[in-house]
Amino acid sequence: MFSKIMTPVDLAHLDGLRRALDCAADLACHYGADLVYVGVTAKTPGALGHNPAEYAARLQAFAAEQAEAHGIVASAHAMASHDPSIDLDDTLFKAIDETGADLVVMASHIPKLTDYLWPSNGGKLAAHAKVSVMVVRG
């Protein structure tokens, strides 16, 4: 049913993504799908890398760990953005095209009042993506 699953990850907040990461790995096992972890970083130095190449290496190491832990085929797709906090949605839409994903599995928080005015990243992807999107709460 699915052949390429994309999962956005924030390497600085992996604990909050655990349910979505486990769900994506479980679906990859179930469908025999490849899983691609997408990470978005700024072009400037940050806590996870001095440059986008260093960040990409960390993301690749994470993907390799996940592949071994879950017995799946996994890869990393790092993307650099001028300002990830503003460009994240557009960057994730671009990642769907670049990776050829046919399913996105991503974490999201429980909706708050402000989400009715400004939708979450998961909400925006689910509403506008051309592929299936599974939003995993908590």
Stockholm file with secondary structure:
# STOCKHOLM 1.0

chainA/1-138         MFSKIMTPVDLAHLDGLRRALDCAADLACHYGADLVYVGVTAKTPGALGHNPAEYAARLQAFAAEQAEAHGIVASAHAMASHDPSIDLDDTLFKAIDETGADLVVMASHIPKLTDYLWPSNGGKLAAHAKVSVMVVRG
#=GR chainA/1-138 SS CCSEEEEECCGGGGGGGHHHHHHHHHHHHHHTCEEEEEEEEESSCBTTBSSHHHHHHHHHHHHHHHHHHHTCCEEEEEEEESCHHHHHHHHHHHHHHHHTCSEEEEEECCCCGGGGTSCCHHHHHHHHCSSEEEEEEC
#=GC SS_cons         CCSEEEEECCGGGGGGGHHHHHHHHHHHHHHTCEEEEEEEEESSCBTTBSSHHHHHHHHHHHHHHHHHHHTCCEEEEEEEESCHHHHHHHHHHHHHHHHTCSEEEEEECCCCGGGGTSCCHHHHHHHHCSSEEEEEEC
//
